[in-house]
């Protein structure tokens, strides 16, 4: 060791110590991640999502059917809907008026239920007759739900809502 130090001091040129690793030179290594496990995980995820997904019909599509053989489209008449309009009453909209087909103005939900039951006893109205509930924009939600509940209680099956007035 002392000979090595002595040689460095006696030499005219100043030498620096260079490790063996640096003396060998730098090798250009390319880093490449293993692709096989990545491809395996990708296919496993694809298989998982395919097996666990459920396919449903598109929303907003109305199922349609053709008339039975021998019946023409003119012989099947659509039923006119029963229209229930809800109008607010009172200074703070704390009350509501139910208007059935723009004829009868009712103040109570029970009266609406009785009116809907009485309409079923007529010849042209059945439980399959569509009912359209049209609340004004300022009607409180509890009255809209009350009209819906009265319609369901009267056993109507085709109930819908339309935009407010």
Helices and strands as residue ranges (DSSP letters): H 2-10, H 20-24, H 35-52, E 82-89, E 95-100, E 104-106, H 109-120, E 131-135, H 141-153, E 159-161
